[in-house]
């Protein structure tokens, strides 16, 4: 299930995977190269994966107000997938 443009969750009966994927670019041999950066986190439950998602979405907040705003955004995303 897709959480947002960068994160998704996949559950297979054995565990749950939180997936991150985003297009990026870097310089290679003097030219800009586009690629897709991915990362994965493995959990036993969907709840654990969603808690990690919340942590990732709030880790770069500048202040409490921004943190609360992101928490509310994540709550809305979660409520849509129930």
Secondary structure, DSSP 8 states (H G I E B T S, - for coil): -B-SSSEEEEE-SS-EEEEEEEEEEEEETTEEEEEEEEEEEEESSHHHHHHHHHHHHHTT-SSHHHHHHHHHHHHHHHHHH-
